[in-house]
Amino acid sequence: MKTRDMLLIALFAALTAVGGFLNIPTPTVPFSLQFLFCAYAGVLLGSRNALLSQLLYLAIGLIGVPVFTKGGGIGYVLQPSFGFLLGFAICAFIIGFIVERASKPGILRISAAVLLGLVSTYVIGALYLYLITNYLAAPGNEIDFRTAVAWGVTPFIVFDLIKAAIVSVTSIKILPVLRRFF
């Protein structure tokens, strides 16, 4: 792996962590800018390096560095919102995979990639929220999948679509410049 790739992977892991600190707390899943940086990682780094950046972010948090919105450590896997963090890794890979397949990706391809990545984050996150709440939480706190979606997805759709649009529009200008230099 080239030094440049390692630096970019580390940079996007750090940006995702910073995005977690820029948040508005809610009872289940906080509003944050993590998806924004995850999506940029996918568009700008390609599937492999974007995935590695998000896995690095997860590894740093799971070893105990408090880079997640509510801290860090291996116990964080029991947080109902942890599935969304897992979803970021898949999201970054999907976006990178779709974008890197085009020699000159346009707004439609990038937008579609970012939206598919967002949907994958929502699916993984809501499913994890459902499973943790139903099988590891105190008895009597069970929820149905519709409630998991209502708590972990619905409040965030508009905000995340705005972030997806920002990534799609700005990437059209950034990608050609990066491809020229790298």
N, C-alpha and C positions, 0 to 999 in steps of 0.2 A: 504494500500500500504506500502511496506517495505521501510525503509530509503534508502537502497541500490538502489532500483528502482527509488526513487525520485532523488537521486544524479546522477544516470546515465541519467535520462531524462533531468535534468538540464545541465549536461555536454554536451550532444549532442545538446541541444538547443544553448548552448554557442559556441560549435564547428561550428555549422551551421552559427552563426553570424560572427565568425572569418573568415569562408570561404567566406562570403560576402565582407569582408574588403580586402581579398586577391583577387583583381579583376583587369581586364583590361576593362576600360569603352568603350562602343560603343554607338551609337545613340539610340538603342532600348533596347537591353538586354545585360548587361555586361558579359564578361567571368569571372567566379568565381570558387571557390572550394566548393560551397554550396552543389552541387549534391553529391560530394564525401562523405561528412559527413552525408548527408541525407541517402545515400545508406548504409554506415556503420551502421547508427542507425537501419535501417531495418534488416540488417543481424545480428547484435549483440544484439539488444534489444528485438526483436520480434515485432509482428504487433501492439499490444496495446501500449507498451511503446515507440516504434518508432513514432507512430502517435502522442502520447502525447508530445514527444520532439519537433516535428515540429509545433504542435499547440501552445506550449509554446513560441517557437521562434516567431511565427506570433503574438501572443498576446503581447509579450514584444515590438515588433516593432510597432504594431498598437496603443499602449497606449502612444507612443511618444518617446521611447528610440530609438536612431538612429542606429539600428542594420541592417537595409537593406542597399543595396549598395548605394542608393541615399537618405538615411535619415530614417525617421520614421514618425509615426503619422497616424491617421485615414484617412487622405487625400491620403495616399499611395495607397489605393485601386483604385484610379483613374490612377495610373501609368500603362502604357501598359504592363510592365513586371511583375506586381503583380500576374498574373495568374500562372507564373512559381513558385512563392513562394507557392501558394495554391497547385500546383501540387506536391511540395515536400512532403506535408502531405500525400497525396494519395500514392505517390511513396514509402515512408517509410513504410506505412501500407502494400502495396502489396508485397514488398520485404520481410518484416517480416513474413507475412502470408504464403508465399511459403516456406521460409527457415525453419520456426519453425515446419512445417508439417513433416519434415524428422528427424529421430533420429540421423543420421550421414550424413548431406548434403554434397554432392560432388561438384566438380567444375562446372559440367553441371547444377545442380539445382540452385546453387548460381548465376551463370552467367545468366541463363534464368530469374531468379527473378529480378536481377539488370537491365537487358535489358527491361523487362516488366515494371519495375518501371520507367525507363528512358522514355519509350514510353508514359506512362501515364502523365509524367511531360510535355513532348512535346505537347501532345494533349490538355491538359488543358491550358497550357501556350499560345499556338498558337491561340486557340479559344478565350481566354480572350483578347489577343493582337488584334485580329480581331474585337471583339465586342467593346472594348474601343475605338479603332481607328475609327470605323465606326459610333458609336452612341454617343460618348461623346466628341470627338475631334471637332475642328473647321470644319465647312462645307468646302468641297473641299479637305479634307485630307483622304477621304475614300480609302480603299484598298480591294482587293479581298483576299480570304483565302490563295491562292497560295503565295501572297506577304507576308502575315503574317507568313507563314512557311519559306519563304526565309529570312525574317528578324530575326525571333525568334528561328529557328531550324537549318537551313542549315549551318550557320557559326560555329555551336557548335558541330556538330555531331562527328567529328574526336576527338576533345578534350574530349568530354563526353564518347566516346567509350574507350579512354585511361583510363579515371577515372574508368569506369565500369570494365575494365580488372584489374586495380590495386586492386579494392575492391574485386573482385572475387578471385584473386590469393592469396592475403594476408589473406583473411577471412578463407581460408582452414586451415591455420596455427593457426589463432587466436581463431576461434570458439571452437575447442576441449579443448584448455586451459581454456577458459572462462566457458565452461560447466562443467569442472572438479571442478572448484572453486565455481561455483554458482549452 
